[in-house]
Amino acid sequence: MFTKEGYWDVVPKIKSISFPVRGKFQVDLQDGRSVVMPISAFPSLKKVPTKERKNWYLIGGGVSWDSCPEVIHIEQILGDYNKFAHEA
């Protein structure tokens, strides 16, 4: 029998953003998970001045900054679900 453990039925939503160490970007999700990744994976974010990075805002399921022309969406953080989804 297949048991749905973990975050199977959870739709991930961004709760907060931080920059815990130089060159890293942390996304905390509403369900309690945290993802830390290199800023280098997001060239548009890398262009945001360090002092302005704390001034993020949520916009439609993603996050952005006034000085950033892009919105970073949850799919860009967690990856394309269809490419790694478990086939039952």
PEPE-V166421 format. One line per field, one symbol per residue. ss: DSSP state (~ for helix, > for strand, _ for the rest). psi: psi as a letter, one per 30 degrees, with the letter a starting at -180 (. if undefined). burial: # if it has 24 or more other ideal C-beta (glycine too) atoms within 12 Angstrom, else .. A space follows every 10 residues. Layout:
BEGIN
ss: ???
psi: ???
burial: ???
END
This chain:
BEGIN
ss: __________ ___>>>>>__ ___>>>>>>_ ___>>>>>~~ ~_~~~~___~ ~~___>>>>_ _>>>>_____ _>>~~~~~__ ~~~~____
psi: kkkjlbhegk jkkkelklie lkglkkkklf gflkkklkff fieeeffkke ffffhllkjh gakllegkfl kjleefeflj effgkkj.
burial: .......... .#.#..#.#. ....###... ....#...#. .#..#..#.. ..#..#.... .####..#.. .#.#.###.. ........
END
